[in-house]
Amino acid sequence: MAEFTHFNEEGRAKMVDISPKHVTVRTAVAHSSVQVNDEIYEKIKTGQMGKGDVLAVAQVAGIMAAKNTANWIPMCHPLSLQGVNISFSWEESEQKTLHITVEVKTEGKTGVEMEALTAASATALTVYDMCKAVDKGMIIGPTYLQEKTGGKNGDFSRNLK
């Protein structure tokens, strides 16, 4: 049975002590997406959305979210991130979908999965916020960890079918 390390002797939540862990390079890649209608798709692609450059603002929001994850998620350790990269691609089928990929990197004693997932979520939410005046029916997600490297538990890579 796994040991639950986020509880103290009284059964109350605690932040895990990572002081004995070794510093290693840690990376994480997370994905999210936003399904939009044709009008939003065209406005984003042509830079005609009333609130400004949607992808530029969403990218900055995602980076800020990654850097502030410990302020949002109670048991996350504050980390010094060495890199955050957010990229976008469009799936231009019948339903237009903006795909968001976030890569986060650090050298530290704990992983950056939560930073990548938080950044992906904040990026998607920012796209929604900037476009909701046109259509509130956008769909966010799925949001998921694609891969991570480093740490004692080793690497993880999602096998999407």
MDAnalysis code that builds the backbone (N, CA, C; Angstrom):
import MDAnalysis as mda
import numpy as np

u = mda.Universe.empty(483, n_residues=161, atom_resindex=np.repeat(np.arange(161), 3), trajectory=True)
u.add_TopologyAttr("name", ["N", "CA", "C"] * 161)
u.add_TopologyAttr("resid", np.arange(1, 162))
u.add_TopologyAttr("resname", ["MET", "ALA", "GLU", "PHE", "THR", "HIS", "PHE", "ASN", "GLU", "GLU", "GLY", "ARG", "ALA", "LYS", "MET", "VAL", "ASP", "ILE", "SER", "PRO", "LYS", "HIS", "VAL", "THR", "VAL", "ARG", "THR", "ALA", "VAL", "ALA", "HIS", "SER", "SER", "VAL", "GLN", "VAL", "ASN", "ASP", "GLU", "ILE", "TYR", "GLU", "LYS", "ILE", "LYS", "THR", "GLY", "GLN", "MET", "GLY", "LYS", "GLY", "ASP", "VAL", "LEU", "ALA", "VAL", "ALA", "GLN", "VAL", "ALA", "GLY", "ILE", "MET", "ALA", "ALA", "LYS", "ASN", "THR", "ALA", "ASN", "TRP", "ILE", "PRO", "MET", "CYS", "HIS", "PRO", "LEU", "SER", "LEU", "GLN", "GLY", "VAL", "ASN", "ILE", "SER", "PHE", "SER", "TRP", "GLU", "GLU", "SER", "GLU", "GLN", "LYS", "THR", "LEU", "HIS", "ILE", "THR", "VAL", "GLU", "VAL", "LYS", "THR", "GLU", "GLY", "LYS", "THR", "GLY", "VAL", "GLU", "MET", "GLU", "ALA", "LEU", "THR", "ALA", "ALA", "SER", "ALA", "THR", "ALA", "LEU", "THR", "VAL", "TYR", "ASP", "MET", "CYS", "LYS", "ALA", "VAL", "ASP", "LYS", "GLY", "MET", "ILE", "ILE", "GLY", "PRO", "THR", "TYR", "LEU", "GLN", "GLU", "LYS", "THR", "GLY", "GLY", "LYS", "ASN", "GLY", "ASP", "PHE", "SER", "ARG", "ASN", "LEU", "LYS"])
u.atoms.positions = np.array([
    [0.841, -1.177, 0.000],
    [0.000, 0.000, 0.000],
    [0.891, 1.247, 0.000],
    [0.509, 2.235, -0.782],
    [1.284, 3.468, -0.881],
    [1.161, 4.275, 0.411],
    [2.249, 4.912, 0.757],
    [2.244, 5.796, 1.921],
    [1.707, 7.149, 1.491],
    [0.734, 7.667, 2.233],
    [0.182, 8.973, 1.925],
    [1.023, 10.031, 2.620],
    [1.793, 10.756, 1.847],
    [2.777, 11.680, 2.410],
    [2.231, 13.085, 2.624],
    [1.002, 13.346, 2.208],
    [0.449, 14.689, 2.349],
    [-0.376, 14.867, 3.618],
    [-0.202, 13.926, 4.570],
    [-0.911, 14.024, 5.841],
    [0.088, 13.930, 6.985],
    [-0.135, 14.725, 8.018],
    [0.737, 14.657, 9.188],
    [0.227, 13.592, 10.155],
    [0.847, 13.517, 11.337],
    [0.499, 12.499, 12.319],
    [-0.944, 12.618, 12.790],
    [-1.520, 13.806, 12.686],
    [-2.901, 14.034, 13.106],
    [-3.901, 13.799, 11.975],
    [-3.391, 13.369, 10.811],
    [-4.267, 13.145, 9.672],
    [-4.655, 14.417, 8.935],
    [-3.926, 15.492, 9.196],
    [-4.207, 16.778, 8.549],
    [-3.221, 17.016, 7.407],
    [-3.654, 17.829, 6.467],
    [-2.834, 18.104, 5.280],
    [-1.520, 18.779, 5.657],
    [-0.487, 18.410, 4.918],
    [0.810, 19.061, 5.088],
    [1.495, 19.123, 3.731],
    [2.450, 20.035, 3.608],
    [3.296, 20.073, 2.416],
    [4.418, 19.067, 2.640],
    [4.648, 18.231, 1.655],
    [5.657, 17.181, 1.752],
    [7.048, 17.795, 1.899],
    [7.864, 17.203, 2.752],
    [9.255, 17.626, 2.930],
    [10.091, 17.029, 1.801],
    [10.593, 17.884, 0.913],
    [11.403, 17.402, -0.206],
    [12.895, 17.615, 0.021],
    [13.270, 18.039, 1.229],
    [14.682, 18.338, 1.487],
    [15.620, 17.149, 1.247],
    [15.215, 15.893, 1.496],
    [16.147, 14.782, 1.235],
    [16.293, 14.432, -0.252],
    [15.421, 14.943, -1.099],
    [15.446, 14.575, -2.515],
    [16.641, 15.210, -3.222],
    [17.030, 14.609, -4.329],
    [18.135, 15.119, -5.142],
    [17.612, 16.051, -6.221],
    [18.409, 17.049, -6.537],
    [18.078, 17.968, -7.625],
    [18.303, 17.247, -8.949],
    [17.291, 17.242, -9.795],
    [17.403, 16.690, -11.145],
    [16.683, 17.629, -12.107],
    [16.956, 17.453, -13.381],
    [16.225, 18.195, -14.403],
    [14.826, 17.594, -14.476],
    [13.833, 18.453, -14.426],
    [12.432, 18.030, -14.452],
    [11.739, 18.733, -15.618],
    [10.992, 17.974, -16.391],
    [10.206, 18.562, -17.470],
    [8.795, 18.001, -17.418],
    [7.863, 18.759, -17.965],
    [6.493, 18.280, -18.099],
    [5.871, 18.941, -19.320],
    [5.051, 18.171, -20.020],
    [4.290, 18.670, -21.159],
    [2.824, 18.392, -20.880],
    [2.007, 19.437, -20.960],
    [0.564, 19.304, -20.759],
    [-0.165, 19.861, -21.973],
    [-1.369, 19.361, -22.168],
    [-2.199, 19.808, -23.286],
    [-3.564, 20.247, -22.780],
    [-4.144, 21.185, -23.492],
    [-5.550, 21.511, -23.339],
    [-6.052, 21.914, -24.718],
    [-7.334, 22.196, -24.806],
    [-7.890, 22.633, -26.086],
    [-9.136, 23.461, -25.832],
    [-9.507, 24.238, -26.857],
    [-10.726, 25.028, -26.804],
    [-11.437, 24.861, -28.140],
    [-12.651, 24.341, -28.096],
    [-13.468, 24.254, -29.308],
    [-14.200, 25.574, -29.480],
    [-14.111, 26.154, -30.672],
    [-14.719, 27.449, -30.946],
    [-15.592, 27.356, -32.200],
    [-16.465, 28.328, -32.372],
    [-17.266, 28.367, -33.590],
    [-16.465, 29.017, -34.722],
    [-17.022, 29.015, -35.919],
    [-16.322, 29.554, -37.088],
    [-16.003, 31.038, -36.953],
    [-16.913, 31.802, -36.354],
    [-16.687, 33.237, -36.202],
    [-15.484, 33.516, -35.299],
    [-15.415, 32.840, -34.172],
    [-14.274, 33.034, -33.265],
    [-12.983, 32.597, -33.953],
    [-13.029, 31.457, -34.613],
    [-11.850, 30.966, -35.337],
    [-11.330, 32.039, -36.299],
    [-12.208, 32.597, -37.105],
    [-11.805, 33.625, -38.085],
    [-11.272, 34.877, -37.403],
    [-11.922, 35.292, -36.327],
    [-11.486, 36.505, -35.617],
    [-10.115, 36.309, -34.967],
    [-9.874, 35.131, -34.401],
    [-8.551, 34.872, -33.815],
    [-7.500, 34.825, -34.916],
    [-7.783, 34.089, -35.984],
    [-6.806, 33.926, -37.077],
    [-6.460, 35.251, -37.750],
    [-7.427, 36.170, -37.849],
    [-7.199, 37.441, -38.548],
    [-6.912, 38.599, -37.602],
    [-6.838, 38.321, -36.297],
    [-6.539, 39.371, -35.324],
    [-7.657, 40.383, -35.164],
    [-8.891, 39.953, -35.342],
    [-10.026, 40.873, -35.295],
    [-10.864, 40.773, -34.017],
    [-10.395, 40.030, -33.019],
    [-11.147, 39.929, -31.771],
    [-11.052, 41.266, -31.038],
    [-12.166, 41.740, -30.536],
    [-12.247, 43.070, -29.934],
    [-11.321, 43.313, -28.761],
    [-10.954, 42.279, -28.017],
    [-10.096, 42.455, -26.838],
    [-8.609, 42.409, -27.170],
    [-8.251, 42.157, -28.428],
    [-6.839, 42.144, -28.803],
    [-6.387, 40.789, -29.311],
    [-5.069, 40.598, -29.318],
    [-4.446, 39.378, -29.826],
    [-4.667, 38.244, -28.821],
    [-5.639, 37.410, -29.118],
    [-6.069, 36.373, -28.183],
    [-4.925, 35.442, -27.797],
    [-4.194, 34.962, -28.781],
    [-3.149, 33.976, -28.477],
    [-1.984, 34.601, -27.724],
    [-1.644, 35.846, -28.018],
    [-0.551, 36.503, -27.293],
    [-0.924, 36.698, -25.823],
    [-2.139, 37.154, -25.573],
    [-2.575, 37.364, -24.191],
    [-2.681, 36.028, -23.460],
    [-3.242, 35.010, -24.120],
    [-3.381, 33.693, -23.501],
    [-2.019, 33.097, -23.181],
    [-1.050, 33.320, -24.058],
    [0.301, 32.799, -23.837],
    [0.925, 33.433, -22.593],
    [0.792, 34.734, -22.451],
    [1.330, 35.415, -21.266],
    [0.601, 34.946, -20.010],
    [-0.718, 34.777, -20.097],
    [-1.478, 34.287, -18.938],
    [-1.002, 32.900, -18.525],
    [-0.740, 32.034, -19.493],
    [-0.263, 30.691, -19.185],
    [1.093, 30.699, -18.509],
    [1.987, 31.543, -18.995],
    [3.316, 31.650, -18.380],
    [3.199, 32.172, -16.951],
    [2.379, 33.193, -16.770],
    [2.167, 33.719, -15.417],
    [1.579, 32.653, -14.497],
    [0.646, 31.863, -15.007],
    [0.032, 30.811, -14.199],
    [1.064, 29.761, -13.788],
    [1.915, 29.360, -14.724],
    [2.962, 28.386, -14.392],
    [3.834, 28.908, -13.259],
    [4.220, 30.180, -13.341],
    [5.089, 30.774, -12.333],
    [4.403, 30.928, -10.973],
    [3.078, 30.931, -10.964],
    [2.325, 31.162, -9.727],
    [1.532, 29.942, -9.264],
    [1.853, 28.776, -9.749],
    [1.088, 27.573, -9.419],
    [1.014, 27.337, -7.916],
    [2.091, 27.547, -7.209],
    [2.091, 27.309, -5.756],
    [1.109, 28.229, -5.031],
    [0.742, 29.341, -5.642],
    [-0.258, 30.233, -5.045],
    [-1.680, 29.741, -5.292],
    [-1.858, 28.861, -6.247],
    [-3.190, 28.352, -6.603],
    [-3.466, 26.979, -6.001],
    [-2.438, 26.116, -5.985],
    [-2.599, 24.733, -5.563],
    [-1.936, 24.602, -4.191],
    [-2.707, 24.375, -3.137],
    [-2.203, 24.512, -1.769],
    [-0.946, 23.723, -1.422],
    [-0.776, 22.499, -1.900],
    [0.363, 21.688, -1.467],
    [1.540, 21.720, -2.442],
    [1.460, 22.547, -3.479],
    [2.579, 22.657, -4.423],
    [3.703, 23.486, -3.815],
    [4.918, 23.052, -4.114],
    [6.087, 23.808, -3.677],
    [6.352, 24.949, -4.643],
    [6.736, 26.114, -4.130],
    [7.151, 27.194, -5.036],
    [8.423, 26.768, -5.761],
    [8.425, 26.905, -7.072],
    [9.567, 26.459, -7.871],
    [10.154, 27.603, -8.672],
    [11.435, 27.511, -8.893],
    [12.113, 28.426, -9.803],
    [12.135, 27.738, -11.171],
    [11.308, 28.215, -12.069],
    [11.207, 27.585, -13.385],
    [12.311, 28.101, -14.302],
    [12.902, 27.196, -15.063],
    [13.927, 27.581, -16.016],
    [13.347, 27.870, -17.396],
    [12.161, 27.347, -17.681],
    [11.564, 27.608, -18.975],
    [10.098, 27.227, -19.010],
    [9.318, 28.041, -19.725],
    [7.913, 27.752, -19.998],
    [7.681, 28.127, -21.453],
    [7.221, 27.170, -22.251],
    [6.922, 27.434, -23.654],
    [5.500, 26.977, -23.936],
    [4.734, 27.847, -24.561],
    [3.348, 27.537, -24.905],
    [3.202, 27.679, -26.410],
    [2.676, 26.632, -27.038],
    [2.459, 26.685, -28.493],
    [1.012, 26.333, -28.804],
    [0.583, 26.776, -29.975],
    [-0.794, 26.609, -30.412],
    [-0.830, 25.951, -31.779],
    [-1.866, 25.152, -32.013],
    [-2.140, 24.626, -33.353],
    [-3.646, 24.493, -33.502],
    [-4.103, 24.568, -34.729],
    [-5.531, 24.476, -35.008],
    [-5.879, 23.142, -35.644],
    [-6.965, 22.566, -35.204],
    [-7.599, 21.449, -35.894],
    [-8.783, 22.062, -36.627],
    [-8.697, 22.045, -37.945],
    [-9.661, 22.789, -38.747],
    [-10.668, 21.867, -39.414],
    [-11.256, 20.954, -38.622],
    [-12.300, 20.074, -39.133],
    [-13.635, 20.823, -39.037],
    [-14.734, 20.093, -39.042],
    [-16.048, 20.729, -38.926],
    [-16.119, 21.611, -37.689],
    [-15.606, 21.109, -36.575],
    [-15.523, 21.897, -35.343],
    [-14.093, 22.413, -35.219],
    [-13.908, 23.702, -35.141],
    [-12.576, 24.293, -35.024],
    [-12.087, 24.126, -33.585],
    [-10.893, 23.564, -33.426],
    [-10.338, 23.334, -32.097],
    [-8.937, 23.912, -32.023],
    [-8.724, 24.765, -31.036],
    [-7.400, 25.302, -30.749],
    [-6.722, 24.358, -29.770],
    [-5.592, 23.785, -30.168],
    [-4.824, 22.902, -29.293],
    [-3.708, 23.709, -28.634],
    [-3.552, 23.505, -27.348],
    [-2.572, 24.224, -26.530],
    [-1.584, 23.203, -25.985],
    [-0.296, 23.442, -26.204],
    [0.753, 22.582, -25.663],
    [1.666, 23.434, -24.795],
    [1.888, 22.981, -23.573],
    [2.731, 23.702, -22.617],
    [3.897, 22.810, -22.214],
    [5.102, 23.349, -22.313],
    [6.307, 22.658, -21.855],
    [6.927, 23.480, -20.740],
    [7.197, 22.824, -19.604],
    [7.791, 23.493, -18.446],
    [9.044, 22.720, -18.047],
    [10.079, 23.475, -17.657],
    [11.349, 22.853, -17.284],
    [11.940, 23.553, -16.067],
    [12.569, 22.746, -15.217],
    [13.306, 23.272, -14.070],
    [14.388, 22.281, -13.675],
    [15.278, 22.712, -12.819],
    [16.184, 21.833, -12.086],
    [15.758, 21.957, -10.636],
    [15.305, 20.857, -10.065],
    [14.813, 20.952, -8.706],
    [14.591, 19.602, -8.074],
    [13.944, 19.654, -6.903],
    [13.706, 18.448, -6.107],
    [12.299, 17.907, -6.279],
    [11.468, 18.600, -7.039],
    [10.105, 18.137, -7.281],
    [9.700, 18.500, -8.700],
    [8.726, 17.777, -9.215],
    [8.356, 17.899, -10.622],
    [7.542, 19.136, -10.954],
    [7.344, 19.335, -12.256],
    [6.648, 20.510, -12.760],
    [5.333, 20.152, -13.461],
    [4.784, 18.978, -13.136],
    [3.525, 18.586, -13.757],
    [2.407, 19.580, -13.457],
    [2.295, 19.995, -12.207],
    [1.212, 20.913, -11.843],
    [1.393, 22.273, -12.509],
    [2.635, 22.700, -12.677],
    [2.885, 23.974, -13.356],
    [2.442, 23.902, -14.815],
    [2.740, 22.782, -15.483],
    [2.336, 22.621, -16.877],
    [0.814, 22.543, -17.003],
    [0.176, 21.781, -16.126],
    [-1.286, 21.656, -16.171],
    [-1.979, 22.975, -15.832],
    [-1.445, 23.705, -14.871],
    [-2.019, 25.002, -14.504],
    [-1.881, 25.982, -15.662],
    [-0.716, 25.983, -16.305],
    [-0.509, 26.872, -17.450],
    [-1.455, 26.534, -18.594],
    [-1.623, 25.243, -18.882],
    [-2.532, 24.839, -19.959],
    [-3.959, 25.273, -19.642],
    [-4.357, 25.105, -18.401],
    [-5.713, 25.490, -17.989],
    [-5.914, 26.998, -18.082],
    [-4.959, 27.756, -17.564],
    [-5.080, 29.221, -17.595],
    [-5.059, 29.752, -19.021],
    [-4.265, 29.131, -19.878],
    [-4.228, 29.546, -21.278],
    [-5.597, 29.339, -21.916],
    [-6.186, 28.168, -21.714],
    [-7.511, 27.881, -22.272],
    [-8.571, 28.813, -21.694],
    [-8.517, 29.043, -20.395],
    [-9.487, 29.946, -19.774],
    [-9.364, 31.366, -20.303],
    [-8.160, 31.797, -20.591],
    [-7.951, 33.142, -21.134],
    [-8.522, 33.253, -22.542],
    [-8.334, 32.220, -23.356],
    [-8.955, 32.214, -24.686],
    [-10.469, 32.353, -24.527],
    [-11.046, 31.575, -23.625],
    [-12.487, 31.661, -23.384],
    [-12.878, 33.082, -22.983],
    [-12.170, 33.645, -22.025],
    [-12.489, 34.984, -21.525],
    [-12.440, 36.022, -22.639],
    [-11.448, 35.924, -23.497],
    [-11.289, 36.931, -24.547],
    [-12.301, 36.784, -25.681],
    [-12.945, 35.611, -25.764],
    [-13.861, 35.342, -26.879],
    [-15.317, 35.188, -26.461],
    [-15.603, 35.205, -25.178],
    [-16.952, 34.902, -24.702],
    [-18.005, 35.901, -25.151],
    [-17.613, 37.119, -25.504],
    [-18.592, 38.094, -25.997],
    [-19.170, 37.658, -27.341],
    [-18.412, 36.874, -28.097],
    [-18.876, 36.380, -29.396],
    [-19.722, 35.130, -29.216],
    [-19.289, 34.207, -28.343],
    [-20.014, 32.949, -28.128],
    [-19.591, 32.340, -26.803],
    [-20.544, 32.116, -25.933],
    [-20.263, 31.498, -24.636],
    [-20.310, 29.971, -24.703],
    [-20.545, 29.403, -25.872],
    [-20.679, 27.963, -26.022],
    [-19.386, 27.218, -26.279],
    [-18.254, 27.892, -26.151],
    [-16.960, 27.220, -26.342],
    [-16.812, 26.079, -25.335],
    [-16.050, 25.070, -25.731],
    [-15.806, 23.923, -24.854],
    [-14.309, 23.823, -24.594],
    [-13.944, 23.781, -23.320],
    [-12.542, 23.652, -22.913],
    [-12.259, 22.195, -22.565],
    [-11.127, 21.695, -23.044],
    [-10.683, 20.366, -22.650],
    [-10.731, 19.376, -23.785],
    [-10.187, 18.213, -23.544],
    [-9.626, 17.758, -22.275],
    [-8.275, 18.423, -21.967],
    [-7.965, 18.475, -20.697],
    [-6.677, 18.962, -20.226],
    [-5.987, 17.782, -19.554],
    [-4.734, 17.533, -19.959],
    [-4.060, 16.344, -19.433],
    [-2.545, 16.489, -19.514],
    [-1.860, 15.679, -18.685],
    [-0.407, 15.584, -18.731],
    [-0.037, 14.634, -19.859],
    [0.781, 15.108, -20.782],
    [1.237, 14.264, -21.895],
    [2.484, 13.477, -21.491],
    [3.428, 14.165, -20.861],
    [4.645, 13.473, -20.428],
    [5.348, 14.260, -19.350],
    [6.220, 13.550, -18.637],
    [7.082, 14.190, -17.641],
    [8.370, 13.398, -17.553],
    [9.453, 14.106, -17.208],
    [10.745, 13.454, -17.029],
    [11.347, 13.910, -15.708],
    [12.246, 13.075, -15.192],
    [12.983, 13.407, -13.976],
    [12.322, 12.871, -12.730],
    [13.105, 12.819, -11.670],
    [12.592, 12.397, -10.381],
    [12.719, 10.905, -10.134],
    [12.488, 10.508, -8.876],
    [12.680, 9.115, -8.479],
    [11.650, 8.184, -9.092],
    [10.476, 8.695, -9.455],
    [9.456, 7.849, -10.062],
    [9.662, 7.671, -11.565],
    [10.654, 8.338, -12.114],
    [10.996, 8.147, -13.515],
    [10.095, 8.916, -14.467],
    [10.218, 8.552, -15.711],
    [9.521, 9.264, -16.777],
    [8.112, 8.710, -16.960],
    [7.250, 9.546, -17.529],
    [5.882, 9.175, -17.855],
    [5.569, 9.712, -19.234],
    [4.911, 8.915, -20.034],
    [4.452, 9.357, -21.342],
    [3.092, 8.741, -21.599],
    [2.119, 9.590, -21.860],
    [0.764, 9.123, -22.135],
    [0.716, 8.511, -23.516],
    [0.121, 7.353, -23.610],
    [-0.030, 6.676, -24.888],
    [-1.445, 6.952, -25.386],
    [-1.573, 7.964, -26.247],
    [-2.894, 8.302, -26.791],
    [-3.173, 7.451, -28.000],
    [-4.374, 6.911, -28.054],
    [-4.747, 6.040, -29.166],
    [-5.541, 6.797, -30.182],
])
